[in-house]
Amino acid sequence: MTSEDAPSSEPRWLRLTKRIARPVLLLLGIGAIVLLVRDAGPEQVLATLVGAGIWLPAILALEIGWMAMDVVALRLLYGAPARQVPASAWVRSAMMAYGIMVLLPGGRAGGEVARAAVLAPHVGGAGAAAVATRLQAATLLANTLISVPCLLAVWQGAPGSALAWMVLGNAAVTGVLGGGILLATQRASVGGWLGRRIAALASHGAKFDEALRGTTPAWPAILATTFGRALQALQYGLMLLAVGGSLTLSSALVSQAIHLVGAGLGDFVPNQVGITEGAYRLFAPALGLADDPARAIGIALVARTCQFLLAGVCLGASSLGAASRRPEAPA
């Protein structure tokens, strides 16, 4: 019996729970959006979104900007082997990762798996998996670093507020997780541990550990992803302006802070549907929108609209690119 045929060690009820949890959470999130829009006034929300339309090109450009910084971080983590990857593979891997992250239940984890699959033929499967792991650590630490100015901006306007403490909690959790992953990649034999327990990985564990311990430092990738989060802060500030709010350095950081909290709380919900909208509604006073919930919710809805548009284009373009490279069947 092969490893694929071996029964799972997980109880059946746990496997079933995992299978249905994300669709159920997605439906609950959609329901939450409906309730929030109904409470704020559908006409007011629609008017807010229509008025923000003129800003969509700039918002989309910033979305592409922070997505591109993940590619820069990846290339920095690969080091010399990155020269073996053609530009088309970098672009297609980025589009697939983003599209899956936004539109499919797999989320960011599923997107990184797809990215690694595109890059693996050029850098090896173990190398692609190892760098994907280190990129996750860099992303978490970038969230910690951007949380610092966000926390200062929130604390300046509302010291000791629930939002301030939640931003601090987000910084602590992402810092511990990111630092823990980096430490584990340098100290622990993750691949060896997996190889001893999963027969299919027995011959790859050592290569994975060797790739994890590559000499390429992580700090340039952390700086690149942090710059990407700074672009994202500017993006959320621009979305605040698009819905009729005031754009300042402080307001942009506060808007980003609410996004970070919503993303952290909604980590298990596909694309944080309903969670980020609820976060912007709850913390609308921090943005000066206490009396205009439609505009507060509109920030999350504008962000979601841009993400869905860009993700659809990314998945469509990457699928067409893959089809064009597929060899024709012999006559």
C-alpha angles and dihedrals in degrees: 000000000000125000089256090057094048115107117253116258090221119096114255093242091056093050090048092049092052091049096054101030099082096047089048092048089048091054091047090050092052089050090052091053091051091052093046093050091046091051093048094044123264093230093052092047092049092048089051093052093046091050091051092054094092089063096052097097092055092044091050091049090055090047089055089046097058091041089054091053089063087058090050089050091050092051091050091051093050093053115182096000088063088077088068092062115089118226091247091060092051091051096044093046091051093049093048093047093050095044093050092043092056105032108028131065092243091077121188093335091056091046093053091049089054091047091051091049091056093047098040096083088060102039104019130261096266092049093049092049092047094050091046087056093049091046089056089054091048091050092051092049090047088056088052093051095047089047090066098067089036090055091048091052093049093044091050091057099035114012114201093010123149090250092054093052092046091052089050090050091050090052092050096047096046091044093053093045095046094044091045092053092049091048092048092051090057101037111025128069095228095161093047091050091051092045092056091054104035116050094203090061097044094101095042102047096084092048090050092052091047091052091048090055093053115146094239106114119236099217097082089054090048090053091048094051090045089054087051090055089049088056087049090053089054088048093054090046088054090050089053088054090046093058092048103272129127119269116217132138089259096048091048090053092047090050089050090048091057090049091052092050092047092047091049095048092045097046093124095045115086107259088346089276110191094000098082091043089053091048093053090047092049095047097037091120090064088062095044091253100110091124095042110055092164090067093046092051088043091067091062092041093051089050091049092048091053092046094050092048093049094041091051091051091046096051093043094049094045091049092050090048092052091048092051090055094048110110116244118249114253115260 
